[in-house]
Amino acid sequence: MSFLADLPTMLLSYVVPFIGLLVVIVFVHEYGHFKVARMAGVTVETFSIGFGKELWHRYDSHGTRWRIAAVPLGGYVKFLGDADAASTPDGEAAAQLTPEQRKRTLQGATLPRRTAIVAAGPLANFLLAALLFSGDAYINGTKGWGTLAGDVVASGAADVAGVRKGDRIASVDGRDVRYFTELQKAIAERPGEPISVGIERDGRVLSVAMTPGTRSVPGLLGPGKAGFIGVRPDATEANIVRDSYDFVDAVGYGFVHTGKIIGENARGFAMLLFGAGSFDDLAGPFTLARLSGDSLRDGIATFVKFVAVISIAIGFVNLLPVPMLDGGHLMFYALEGIRGKPLGERAQEVSFRVGFAVVMSLMALGIVSDLLRKFGA
């Protein structure tokens, strides 16, 4: 009975925020495809949010069917001449079109236009993230842990060099560090190498020498090395660093921050591909729903940044060279540009089936990973 009693709260706290987040991100992604297709003269037959049974639809002045379906875990744009929502070419349907109609299909468009239409979806996700980060930076600024030393690990490099709790680490080898993440990065780059660290203590600036320790970290081609000095950030209000931005700087921050997260996604995927990562890091729908609810409870600003992060992740995943995803289409277009002609329909059909199997496998791994986290296995 307790589960049934808690069900409405669970739905409002986790499922509703997750579905809302997903609908926004999917709409932006598909609208990217839709808008560029319209600009390129390609006919869009259907714009769908969700899959399965149709709950609502309307036609616009161009004849596009806008629909909302019962399962809001995705969406699609279907172009004239497509066999399905994955834009698999329909040879039989295309043969029945007039020459003028064929020009308005995705397959009948020029290679640059097809490329632009397909790439527009993930790029729209990245743009959404950049705008959300920019808006948050402009309204709320940014904050993070500063470099005020909290606990200093006994016998660590910092302890041996005389760093004390309450010292503010200001520079590493003459390079100013403002946030603790900047300090970590600067130290990580110098494992086992002597460095000079500037610290502020009681209004004085001191310079101390130390040699960071070395620890093993996962790398693309095997374990790598990173430096550490044995200092944790002071976890008090006094160590929170805040920055404010004018409009131009906020926009710059939003796009730069988006680029950094795209890079982190690429690095994480590459590590997974080369065996240096873990499939335990995959997040399925249950984990994403929980994180959606948790971020919303932390405030609108936190939820907005979470939406931006997930938008980047969805854009990045869609760019992977897997048939059925946008990246698979772009891979085919690249091969077409090299060969001077598209792949045969049979080759594309088989590839899409393989791509479907890969996508379903990744989704299954995410769900299994969720269940293992839930039940502690």
N, C-alpha and C positions, 0 to 999 in steps of 0.2 A: 504493500500500500504506500510505503514511503516513496518508492520510485514514482508511482502515479501522482502522488501529492507534489513531488518536486518537478514533475515534467513541465508544467507551465513556466516555472522559473528558469529551468534549463533552456527551454525554447527561447524565451525572451533574452536570457543572458548570453547565450552562445550561438544558437542556430540563426536567430534573426540578424545579429550583427554580421555573421559570416555570409549569409545569403545576400545581405545588403552590400557588403564589400564586393562579393563576387559579381553581382549584377552590374555594379558601377564599372568594375575593371573589364568585364566581358563586353559591355556596351561600348566603352572607349576603344577597345581592341577592334571590334567588328566595325565600328563607325570609321576607324582609320581605313580599313579595306573599302568600305562603302563610299566614302567621300572621294578617295583617289580614283576609284572605279568610275564614279560619275564624271569626274573631271577628264578621265581618259576615254569617255564615250562607250564604256562597257555597261550593258544592261544588268541591273541587279533585280533578280526576280523575288528574292525573299531576304528579309533581315529578321533573324530570330534570336530572341533571348530565351534560352532554355531549350530542352529537347522533349520529345514525347507529345502527349496530348495537348492540342492547342486550347488555350484558355481565352484568348482574345486576339483579334487581328483587325487591321484596317489597310486600305490601299492608299498610297499617296498619288499625287498628280502624274508621276512617271510610271505608275503601274506596279511599284514595288509593294509586296505584301509584308507589312510590319506585324510581327506576331510575338506573343508571349506564351510560352509553353509550360507544362506542369513541373518539369524537372529543371530547376534553375542552376544547374551545375555546368554551365557553358553556354555556347551560342554559336551562330554561324551566319555567314552571308552566302547565298546561293546565286550564282551568276547564270545568265542565259547560256545553255549548252552544257551545263554541269550535270553529271550523273547523280551526284549526292552532295552532302554538306561539306565534304572534304575537297570539293572542286575537282573530282576525278572526271576526265573528259568523257562525254557520252557520244561515241561515234555515230550511233544510229540516229540520235536526236539531231546531231549536227548536220547529218546528211539531208535531213528534211528542211533545213533552214535555207532561206534565200541567200545569195551572196552578200547582200546588204546586211542581213541579220547576222551572218557569220562574223562580220567585222565587229559586231557589238558583243561577241562572246569573249570570255577571258582568253580562250585559245586562239581566237582570231585577232587579238590585239598584238601589237609589235612587242618584241622581246623586252625593250626598255620599259614599256608601259605595264606589261605583266609583272615585271620585277618590282616596279614602284607600287603596284596594287598590293602585291603579296607582302612586301616589306613594310607597308604602311601600318599594318596591325601592330606588330611588336614596337615599331617606332612610336605609335600613339601611346602605348603603355609607358614607354620611357619618358615621353613628353608629359604625360599625366603625373608621373612621379616627380619630375623636375619642377613642375608647377606647384605641386603640393609641398615639396620641400622648400621652395622659394617663398610661398605664402606663409608657411609656418615660421621661417627664419625672419621674414619681414614683420610679422605680427608678434611673435613670441621671442625672437632671437634664438640663440643656441646656448646650451650649457653642458658641462661635463666635469668630471673630476680634474682638479688641478694637480700640481706637482708637489703639494705639501706632503711630507713623509709621514706616514702613519707608523705601522709596525715595521721595524727593521730586523730582518732575520739574523739571528746570532751567527757570527763567523762568516756571513756572506760578504761579498765584495764591498757593499756599502758600509757594513758594520766595521770591517777591517780598516776602511778608509776614514772612519770617524764620523759618518753621517748619523745624525740623531733624529729621534722622533720630533716633529715640529719644524725641521729644516725644510726650506723650499728649494727644490732643485730647479735652477734657472737655465742651465745650458749644458750641453754635451759637446765637448771639443769645439767650443765657441758657437755652437748652433743653439739658438734660443728654443726652449721648450715651454709651452704654456699649458697644454693639456697632458694628463698622465699617459694617454694613448700615444702622444708624440714622443714622450720619454721612453716608453716601451719600445717603440719602433727604432729610435736612435740607438738604444742599448742592444736590441736584438740583432742589429746589423754588425755589431762588433764583438762577436764571441771570442773570448780568450785574448783580446787585444787591449793593450794599455790605453786608457782614455783619461781625459781631464774633465772633471765635472764641476760646474759652478753652482754653489749653494748660497742661499741667503739665510743668515742667522742673526737674530737680535739687531737688525739694521745694518749688518755688515755683509759684504760679499766675499766669500772664500772660494778658493780653487783647490780641489783635492784630486789626487790621482788614484785610480783603481783599475783593476782588470776584471771585466765581467766573467762570471762563470759561463759554462757551456752546457746546454741541454739539447736533447734530440727532439726534432719536430718533424712532422710528416712533410714530404716533398714530392714533387711530381715524379721524379726518377728515383725515389727512395728517401730514407730519412735524411734530413738536413740538420744544421746546427743554428742555434739562436743564443744570443747573450742574455744574461740576467744578472741583477746586482742585489736582489733580495730586499726590495722595498715595496711595501703596499701603500696605496694612497690613503691619506687620512679621510675617514668616512664621516666627516662632519660638514655642517653648513659652511664653515669657514673655508673649506677646500673646493667649493663649487665655483667654477669659472663661468661667467656669463658674457656673451657677446651680442651686441645689437647690430642691425644692418639697415642701411638705407635701401631704397627700392632696387637700384642697379646692383649693389653688392649682394642683396638677397637673391636676385635672379642668378647671378654668377654662382653663388653658393649652391643653389638648387641644382643647377646643371652639373657642377663639379662633383657634388655629393652623389648624384645619380650615376655619374661615370664611375665613381669609386665602387659603388655597390654592384654595378654591372661587372666590373673587374673582379670583385670578390666572388660573384656567381660563377664567372668563367674559371677562376682558380679552383673553386670547390668542385666544379664538374670535372675539370682536368685531373684533379687529384683522385676523384672517384674512378675516372676512366683508367688511370694508371695504377690503381690499386693502393693508393696512399690514403684514400679517404674511407669512409664507412657508410654502408647503406643505412645504418642506424640514424644517420643525419637526415634521411628523407622524412618529410612531414606529410602525412596524409590528411584527409578532410577532418578527422576528429581533432587532431592537434591544431590545425588551422582554425577550427571553430573555437577551441578553447582559447587560443591566443587572441582571436578576434574579440571575444568577450572580455578577456583580461585587459586588453589594451583600451577598450571602450570604458571600462570601469576606472582606468587610470586617467581618463579625461579625453576630451575631443582631440586635443593636440597630439596625444600619443596614438590615438586611433587613426588619425589622418596620416601620421608617419608610417604606421603599420600598413595602411592601404597602399602607400607609395612603395614600400618594400615588396609587398606581394605583387603589385603591378609590374615592378621590375622583374621579379622572378618569373611571372607568367610570360612577359615579353621575351625574356632570355630563353626559357624552355621552348617557346614557339620558334625560335631561331635555330634550334638544334637541327642538324641535317638528317632528320628522320622523316621518311615519306609519310604523308598524311598531315604533318605539321608544316607551318609556313617555311621553315628552314629546308624541308624536303623539296618543296616546290622551287625554292631558290637554287637548291643543288641541281635539280633537273634543268633549270634555266641556264645555269652555268655550263652544264654539259652540252646543252643545245648551242650555246654560244661558241663552244670549242669545236663541236662536231659540224656545226652549220645546219643541223636539222634536229628536231625533237626526238626523244626516245619513242620507240614504238608503243602502241597502246597496250600490248601484252606485257611488255617490260614494266610499264607504269602500273598496270593493274597488280602484278605480282609484288612490286615494290610497296604499293599502298597496303597490301595485305600484311606484308612484313612490318611496315610502319605501325599498323593498327595493333599488331601483336606486341611490339615494343612498348607502345603507349599504354596498353592494358597491363603489361607486366610492371611498368613503373608505378602505375596507380595501385596495383595489388601490393607491391613492395611497400608503398607508403602506408596503406591500410594495415598491413601486417606489422610494420614498425610502430604504428599507433597502438595496436592491440598489445604488443610486447611492452610498450611503455606503461600502458594502463594496468596490466596485470603483473608487471615487475619481472618478466621472464628475461 
